[in-house]
Amino acid sequence: MRCEAGCLARSLSGHDKDNYYIILSDEGRFVTVADGKVRTVSAPKRKNKKHIQADRTRLLDTAALTDENIRRALANCKTSI
């Protein structure tokens, strides 16, 4: 699975199951994700790619990966789901 920075991802397993995140980086078998609230850009969560469902549409540009922009993008995305 190819995961790009700025794309939406949903957690499929773990204590954070069904939470939505924005992918910050792709690190081989793992990705780092943030939600802007609990998991910030300065302290992202590291998830195995098998445990997420990534969406191909990019919500944010890599330059716009700030906590405020991530919270806003996830809020807009949740209202449309």
N, C-alpha and C positions, 0 to 999 in steps of 0.2 A: 504494500500500500504506500502510495506517495502522498505524504502530508506536507503541505506548504504553510509557511508562516502567514498568519492572518485569517486562516480558515476556521470554520466552526467545527467543533468536535463534541460528541456526547459520550459520556462514560458508560461503558457496558457492564463493568464489574467493579467490585470493591465497595468500601463504605460510602463512596461518592457516586454510586450508581444513579444514572439518569440525570446527572448534573451536566450543564453545558459549559464549555470552555472555548477559548480561542487558542489556537496553536501558536506558540512562540518560536519554536525551532524543532527541526528534525535531526535526531542524533542516532541514526541507524535503526536499531530495534525499538528505540524509545523516542518519545516526543516530550517536550516541556509545554505545559499548558497553564493558563491563568484565567481567572474569572473576574479579576479586578476588585474583589471584596476579600474573601478568605485567602485565596491564592493570588497574590499580587505579582506584578512584573519583576519585582526585586526578590520574591520568594516563590518561584513557580513550582508546580507539581510535576514530577516526572512519571509518565505513564507508559506502559508497554503498548505498542501499536495494536496488539491483539485485543486489548481491553478498551479500545475506543472505536467509535464510528465517526469517521471524518467526512465532512461535506466538501465537495470540490469547489464550491463558490467561495471566493475570498471576500470576507466582510470588511477587513481592514488592510491598509497598506502597511508594509513593515516599518515605515517611519512613524506611523500613527499608533504604535503599540504602547499605549499608556493605560494606566488603570481606569481613568475616566472614560477614555474612548472604548475600552473593552466593556465596561459596565453599560455604556450607552448602546453599543452594538448588540450585546446579549439581550438587553431589555427590548429593543426593537425586534429582534429575532423571535423572542418568546411570544410576543403579541401576535406574530404572524404564523406561529406553529399551531 
